[in-house]
């Protein structure tokens, strides 16, 4: 299992490029626990109250859903981070036969 990169909250507070890179690393792992943890790290880096105001997600709800957020919550969080979710095909080796 892949390990998450070292987390430095100050680096991610107001830097959408750094946030996207960090979250893409987590997403590429395919590990739902690691992905949820990475999103939670980003929320905490923003500050819970500040993030709650920016995202429109109730602060108390943010504390409760940290381990298993709904997709709608994830989308709101990504928009509040000023990043977007995108999908690309997985590159698999070509088998010649």
C-alpha positions in Angstrom: 0.0 0.0 0.0 1.2 3.5 -0.9 1.9 5.9 1.9 0.7 9.5 1.8 3.2 12.3 1.4 4.3 14.3 4.4 1.6 16.9 5.1 2.6 20.5 5.6 -0.7 22.5 6.2 0.9 25.9 5.5 1.8 24.8 2.0 -1.8 24.0 1.1 -3.8 26.7 2.8 -4.2 29.0 -0.2 -2.4 27.2 -3.1 -4.9 25.4 -5.4 -2.0 24.0 -7.5 -0.4 22.3 -4.4 -3.8 21.2 -3.2 -4.6 19.6 -6.6 -1.2 17.8 -6.6 -1.7 16.5 -3.1 -5.2 15.2 -3.8 -4.2 13.7 -7.2 -1.5 11.7 -5.4 -4.2 10.4 -3.0 -6.7 9.7 -5.8 -4.1 7.8 -7.8 -3.6 5.4 -4.9 -7.2 4.0 -5.4 -7.3 3.8 -1.6 -10.6 5.3 -0.3 -9.3 5.7 3.2 -6.2 7.5 2.0 -8.4 9.7 -0.3 -10.7 10.7 2.6 -7.7 11.4 4.8 -6.2 13.7 2.2 -9.4 15.6 1.8 -9.7 15.9 5.6 -6.1 17.2 5.7 -7.0 19.9 3.2 -10.1 20.9 5.2 -8.0 21.2 8.4 -5.3 23.1 6.5 -8.0 25.7 5.5 -9.2 25.9 9.1 -12.6 24.3 9.9 -14.5 27.6 10.4 -13.0 29.3 7.4 -13.6 26.2 5.2 -17.2 25.8 6.5 -18.0 29.4 5.4 -16.3 29.0 2.0 -17.9 25.7 1.2 -21.3 26.2 2.7 -20.9 22.9 4.6 -21.9 23.0 8.3 -18.8 22.9 10.6 -20.3 20.2 12.9 -21.1 18.1 9.8 -17.5 18.4 8.7 -16.3 16.9 11.9 -18.7 14.0 11.7 -18.1 12.9 8.0 -14.3 12.9 8.1 -14.0 9.2 7.4 -16.8 8.6 4.9 -18.1 11.7 3.1 -20.9 11.7 0.6 -20.0 12.5 -3.0 -21.9 15.8 -2.8 -19.8 16.8 0.2 -16.6 15.8 -1.6 -17.6 17.9 -4.7 -18.4 20.9 -2.5 -15.1 20.5 -0.7 -13.1 20.4 -4.0 -14.9 23.5 -5.3 -14.0 25.3 -2.0 -10.4 24.3 -2.5 -10.6 26.0 -6.0 -9.9 22.6 -7.7 -11.9 20.4 -9.9 -12.3 16.6 -10.1 -11.5 15.1 -13.5 -11.2 11.5 -14.8 -8.7 10.0 -17.2 -8.2 6.5 -18.4 -5.7 4.2 -16.7 -2.8 3.4 -18.9 -2.4 -0.3 -19.1 0.4 -2.1 -21.0 -0.5 -3.2 -24.5 -0.4 -7.0 -24.8 0.6 -8.2 -28.2 -0.5 -11.7 -28.9 
